[in-house]
Amino acid sequence: MKYPIGAKKYIKQYNSHSNRGMGLENDIEASNNYYLQNDIAVIHKKPTPITIAKVDYPSRLEAVIKEGYFRTPSTTDYNGIYKGKYIDFEAKETTSKTSFPLNNIHKHQIKHLESIYKHGGIGFLIVRFTKLNHTFLLEIHKLLDFLKNSDRKSIPLEYFKKHGYIIKDKYNPRVDYIEIINKLYFDGGSYEE
Amino acid sequence: MKYPIGAKKYIKQYNSHSNRGMGLENDIEASNNYYLQNDIAVIHKKPTPITIAKVDYPSRLEAVIKEGYFRTPSTTDYNGIYKGKYIDFEAKETTSKTSFPLNNIHKHQIKHLESIYKHGGIGFLIVRFTKLNHTFLLEIHKLLDFLKNSDRKSIPLEYFKKHGYIIKDKYNPRVDYIEIINKLYFDGGSYEE
């Protein structure tokens, strides 16, 4: 089986998960469960895309994957619905204290978010600077603005502070991004820091 | 690794894919690509959910899944955006000539579609009667009506004819469900058979 181009970076990310911790992913999972249980929003993480090469059948009703490969995801990790609107985002952590490296996001994921934006959906990134303990929401059009006007390979922390929104730590939901989305898109855009 | 309850049926389906053919799935995939390339809608199939039990690393940049198990999907297979609206559906084939067996759909998939409906999204089933060569779109509230008023374990073909919409065969897109959704939700509900 030929290894898909572009997947290597993904594998590297996967391999290092245990080192990096999966704090943000777990926090978002818990938040999505909270939204679901309280009937606020229906947002799910997509399964990791895998190419299955070999399956064994120990019994008629059992299947065990014996060979599989990680595929590069063609979309973002999270999508769903809030107040009738389509929601789509990607979540990433960085250990940098000064900027978010853009090689954390695949080009087709940015292209995907751009087309969501064009089709009237709400697309954004959630980026956590783990060593600063700051989590930001950055709307897709703010990300596209940055990419249009800069050749930098990372987005400075200052850009998040200026054009993004801090998601405050809470007990429940842990990462309340819907609160920000609600203020930005449904509450007359009444967002205040 | 304990085998997840409810996944056995899924495995059975997976095993029999090669026999059943995957005509509908391929047709929808081609249609979604058409919508994407022509900037009509952004709708993707979710990856098959898999629990990874063992991964080998033949080299620093390579990962091979050596043991994995199919999980019961917690949502439907397809979702995305059309004209700003959230779209969500499940697609199934049946070889029956008279009815669609309800054990083809998981209960939590129906519950998922129900909550999408409550949150203002557009949810539906696409069901193909392969031996009749008929493909129907059935809106989620029509499915819920049926379940409320019937104890039957399958939906009769007649119900699809009366409460669903036939998706006509086309060259491109092959399964033009967006045409029906457009007429039902965006064109003043001007649907005519």
Interface residues (C-beta under 8 A of the other chain):
Chain A: Y3 K8 I11 K12 Y14 N15 L36 D39 A41 V42 H44 K46 P47 T48 P49 I50 I52 Y57 L61 E62 A63 V64 I65 K66 E67 G68 Y69 F70 R71 P73 S74 T75 N79 G80 I81 Y82 K83 G84 K85 Y86 I87 D88 H112 S115 I116 K118 H119 G120 G121
Chain B: Y3 K8 I11 K12 Y14 N15 L36 D39 A41 V42 H44 K46 P47 T48 P49 I50 I52 Y57 L61 E62 A63 V64 I65 K66 E67 G68 Y69 F70 R71 S74 T75 N79 G80 I81 Y82 K83 G84 K85 Y86 I87 D88 H112 S115 I116 K118 H119 G120 G121
